[in-house]
Amino acid sequence: MEYEEITHKIISCAYKVFNQLGFGFLESVYRKAMAIELTKSGLQVEEEKSMKVYYDSEVVGNFSADLFVEDTVVVELKSVQNMVKDHEVQLVNYLKALMKEIGLLINFGPSGVEVKRKYKEFKNTK
């Protein structure tokens, strides 16, 4: 399955979750609901996947991605009034650390689902 198809399914699941839960829950609630919905849609998903960050072949830190789908797409979830550039930078850093090409930043915000598709390397998506 190509990452375009995977990301479309992930985004569809986000809308299903938002339509049922709305805005105002903790990110952990959305993460669990997304895991359920992604599994129902036939995707393999790992929650809070722990990963190491290396510098000069030495571990310098750890982080966990909210969701890791089909061993391909890193998904970071937010439940905030407004996303900020720092959220996007965080996701791109995760992609670099994991050596993965694409990630989704999904905010379950007050006016609905907001999705940003981020790449390890800059891609002009226009």
C-alpha positions in Angstrom: 0.0 0.0 0.0 1.4 3.4 -1.0 1.7 6.1 1.6 -0.8 8.3 -0.3 -3.5 5.6 0.2 -2.4 5.2 3.9 -2.6 8.9 4.6 -6.0 9.2 3.0 -7.3 6.4 5.3 -5.7 8.0 8.3 -7.3 11.3 7.6 -10.7 9.6 7.0 -10.4 7.9 10.4 -9.6 11.3 12.0 -12.9 12.7 10.7 -14.8 9.7 12.0 -13.2 10.1 15.4 -13.9 13.9 15.5 -17.5 13.4 14.4 -18.1 11.1 17.3 -16.0 12.8 20.0 -15.9 16.5 19.0 -13.4 18.9 20.6 -12.1 19.0 24.1 -10.6 15.7 25.1 -7.0 14.9 26.0 -4.7 13.8 23.2 -4.6 10.3 24.8 -8.4 9.9 24.2 -8.0 10.8 20.6 -5.0 8.5 20.3 -6.9 5.5 21.6 -9.9 6.3 19.4 -7.7 6.7 16.3 -6.0 3.3 17.1 -9.4 1.7 17.2 -10.6 3.4 14.0 -7.3 2.7 12.1 -7.5 -1.0 13.1 -11.1 -1.2 11.9 -10.0 0.2 8.6 -7.5 -2.5 8.1 -4.3 -0.6 9.0 -1.6 -1.8 11.3 -1.0 0.8 14.0 1.4 1.1 16.9 0.6 3.6 19.8 3.3 5.6 21.5 6.1 4.0 19.6 9.2 4.6 21.5 12.2 5.6 19.4 15.8 6.7 20.0 17.5 9.8 18.7 21.2 9.4 17.7 24.0 11.8 17.4 27.3 10.5 16.1 26.1 7.0 16.5 25.3 7.6 20.2 21.8 7.7 21.8 21.1 11.3 22.9 17.5 11.0 23.6 14.2 9.2 23.3 10.8 10.2 22.1 7.5 8.5 21.3 5.3 9.1 18.3 1.6 9.1 19.0 0.8 6.7 16.2 3.0 4.8 13.8 0.9 3.4 10.9 1.9 0.6 8.5 5.5 1.0 9.5 5.4 4.0 7.2 3.5 7.1 8.5 4.3 8.9 11.7 1.1 10.5 13.1 1.3 13.2 15.8 -2.0 14.2 17.4 -3.0 17.5 19.0 -6.0 18.8 20.7 -5.3 22.5 20.9 -7.0 25.8 20.0 -4.4 26.6 17.3 -1.4 24.6 16.0 1.9 26.4 16.0 5.0 26.0 13.9 6.7 24.1 16.7 4.3 21.2 16.3 5.3 20.9 12.6 9.0 21.1 13.4 8.6 18.4 16.0 7.0 16.1 13.5 9.7 16.7 10.9 12.4 16.0 13.5 10.6 12.7 14.3 10.7 11.8 10.5 14.4 12.5 10.4 15.1 10.5 13.5 13.1 7.5 12.1 14.3 7.9 8.6 10.7 8.0 7.4 9.5 10.1 4.5 6.0 11.3 5.6 4.0 12.2 8.6 0.7 13.7 9.5 0.0 16.3 12.2 -3.6 16.1 13.1 -5.3 18.6 15.4 -8.7 17.8 16.9 -9.5 21.5 17.3 -12.6 23.6 18.2 -13.5 24.2 14.6 -12.9 20.6 13.4 -10.0 18.4 12.2 -6.9 20.2 10.9 -4.4 18.1 9.0 -0.8 19.0 8.0 1.1 16.6 5.8 4.9 16.9 6.5 7.8 15.4 4.7 11.3 14.6 5.9 12.6 16.7 3.0 10.8 19.8 1.7 8.3 19.0 -1.0 6.3 21.6 -2.8 2.7 20.2 -2.6 1.1 22.9 -4.8 
